[in-house]
């Protein structure tokens, strides 16, 4: 095997071996983000609470429509989006955020990507608590389907792979870094988070069917609301993970030595 | 296990990306015009930061890297610390490296000194128990007293240097890599630090230090490596280096 590929494999291995370190550092970085605040990490849950509140009370009162029917679906969709979409926007900063560390300590590149996934998982967990709290309050609590665990695990793999694919060009070309938040905004509107696939006309249904993010959202949403996810969502997400893994590995092999000079 | 660092014919090209080259527009534009125009304007400058470095450092060595600003000291430290991979050549390292290259690396400016001790220990992959058992010793050596309960952003550069050095040298390190920074500490602390470095060397560890302080070199280091424009111009024991310096001046 050519040496860049071996070196990339070693990078992955070293990153996995450093699990205790990125686990603790991830918690530490999350905690320090909310230093000097009283609510602390529970601020992460607020995004979900605010939108849930706006939907449940403001919109339904002002528009006179009862959104209670789809309410749990929408909130579950938002929760899923925090793992599916928000992580795309955050990925641009994977190396830039840790520039100081990268320039002063030898750590594999995968370390920073795992750190990013760890923070995404922590964020998801806090929002999940808020999600259950909201559902309990409105009396629509549903026991999640057991497949939630493998679904979140699979999504975390996707988060790692796409993290590489976004972070490497974002570090080299800063425009990409700025662009990502707008790209994610666009993706948000073409993904069934606020709206349901069932309401899309058959003619435009392909937009959803061909959107890997839609399948990822549906996968998590089904499990969150107590249903078994559809097989097609599993296949799409597994396929996406496979393709992303290959691209991510190729990028790692090609640019592993260069990234530190781009900071 | 014996600790050792060996660099064989190491070259390092430092790529400097200009403001223009960091934007996607110029990359796209390069595609459009066949990559000539902007490259001619020098969008990626390759600086040869190190060339043909051959250096072997063995157990018990306290080696000083000296040279003018921009001679490649910090770059060489970063290569040894594994932060930069050599463009060409071989680098062999046996032993765990602790590097203190940027003074505030891994420091959370908002957190207290005590919390930062824990964090730096964490980055060294030490268990909570080990860190807890050494916090008092670190606090005492740093001489920071009650300041340890204040956020680090309130510290002066010298206080920060005290904190960093105390943590870095409290836990056993196979190889200690230090950049020019000790000058931030006051005379009393530098004296204390020098004693501690002697002790570390007695434990048969390696220390590599970049510095401009010739007194410090004489007090602490047994070998000197002088760099000029990315090349080694002198490598040998400290006494010989002093003679070499005199010959240069004369």
HADDOCK unambig.tbl for C-alpha pairs under 7 A between the chains (distance, minus, plus):
assign (segid A and resid 21 and name CA) (segid B and resid 125 and name CA) 6.45 0.50 0.50
assign (segid A and resid 100 and name CA) (segid B and resid 105 and name CA) 5.69 0.50 0.50
assign (segid A and resid 101 and name CA) (segid B and resid 105 and name CA) 5.91 0.50 0.50
assign (segid A and resid 101 and name CA) (segid B and resid 106 and name CA) 5.97 0.50 0.50
assign (segid A and resid 103 and name CA) (segid B and resid 83 and name CA) 6.29 0.50 0.50
assign (segid A and resid 104 and name CA) (segid B and resid 83 and name CA) 6.83 0.50 0.50
assign (segid A and resid 104 and name CA) (segid B and resid 99 and name CA) 6.80 0.50 0.50
assign (segid A and resid 104 and name CA) (segid B and resid 100 and name CA) 7.00 0.50 0.50
assign (segid A and resid 104 and name CA) (segid B and resid 101 and name CA) 5.70 0.50 0.50
assign (segid A and resid 104 and name CA) (segid B and resid 102 and name CA) 6.13 0.50 0.50
assign (segid A and resid 104 and name CA) (segid B and resid 105 and name CA) 6.34 0.50 0.50
assign (segid A and resid 105 and name CA) (segid B and resid 83 and name CA) 6.27 0.50 0.50
assign (segid A and resid 105 and name CA) (segid B and resid 99 and name CA) 6.51 0.50 0.50
assign (segid A and resid 106 and name CA) (segid B and resid 81 and name CA) 6.50 0.50 0.50
assign (segid A and resid 106 and name CA) (segid B and resid 82 and name CA) 5.29 0.50 0.50
assign (segid A and resid 106 and name CA) (segid B and resid 83 and name CA) 5.00 0.50 0.50
assign (segid A and resid 172 and name CA) (segid B and resid 22 and name CA) 6.04 0.50 0.50
assign (segid A and resid 173 and name CA) (segid B and resid 22 and name CA) 4.63 0.50 0.50
assign (segid A and resid 173 and name CA) (segid B and resid 23 and name CA) 5.04 0.50 0.50
assign (segid A and resid 173 and name CA) (segid B and resid 24 and name CA) 5.54 0.50 0.50
assign (segid A and resid 174 and name CA) (segid B and resid 22 and name CA) 5.92 0.50 0.50
assign (segid A and resid 174 and name CA) (segid B and resid 23 and name CA) 5.87 0.50 0.50
assign (segid A and resid 175 and name CA) (segid B and resid 23 and name CA) 5.56 0.50 0.50
assign (segid A and resid 175 and name CA) (segid B and resid 24 and name CA) 5.98 0.50 0.50
assign (segid A and resid 257 and name CA) (segid B and resid 85 and name CA) 6.15 0.50 0.50
assign (segid A and resid 261 and name CA) (segid B and resid 15 and name CA) 6.48 0.50 0.50
